[in-house]
Amino acid sequence: MAREIVLDTETTGLDAAGGHRIIEIACVELHDLLPTGRSFHRYIDPEREIDPDAQRVHGISRAFLAGKPRFADAEVAQEFLTFIDGASLVAHNAAFDRSFIDNELRLAGIACPPAECWVDTLALAQKRFPGMYNSLDALCKRFKISLAEREKHGALVDARLLADVYLELRGGREAALDLGGVSGRVLEIAVTRIIYGPRPRRLPPRLTQEELTAHHAFVRDELKSDAIWLGFEV
């Protein structure tokens, strides 16, 4: 396995080709299917108005974004590229996020990540649950992932939720906690081997004398010399 970045964006509208822009971008890092705790999050001045329908979804206003950096600014574009460098990019309905990110990078005169680095969790979910509703909300409910902190769509909250969904789609948390192939760069696990000696005192029996007598009679008369219990009797 390798390093993966789970990301989400919020935008001024639905179509990057129609001039809509990113207003929020968030990424969380996984390494060998384990969250590292590292994240990248920026609000962005889109230099245009936000469609009312889009604002009702994410709740981010033009006024809130006043004074925020533009995507082309180094604290967004360059820091984003540094954060994702060398990683696969995981998104839900990845074509949507990819179209917006590629558009922003082109406007900034920066090369786009190659298409093969993208992983689409919607496609993974459709393969696993054909014919079912596979929105992020639906998958969270299906995998019993809490939506308590998600009042509206937000890139950072959604990226964290998507990371949990992605782990489930890749085999569940049990698979993520298979430490056999985990790199020491991610986890340093100290395992202490505990060796137990003999008990200083034997535990008192919990059987009554009548029960012990009945058991001995059963072993003697029914199981005879083949009884494994004979090896434990003192």
Protein Blocks (a to p, Z undefined) as FASTA:
>chain_A
ZZddddddddfbfblknopacfbdcddddeehiaehiacdddddehiacdfklmmmnopa
fklmgopacfklmklmmmmmmmmgoiacddehkllmmmmmmmmmmmnopacddfklpccf
klmmmmmmghiacbfklmmmmnopafklmmbacfklmmmmmmmmmmmmnnpjklmmmmkl
gcfklpccddddddddddfbdcddfbdfklmmmmmmmmmmmnmmmlmklmmpZZ
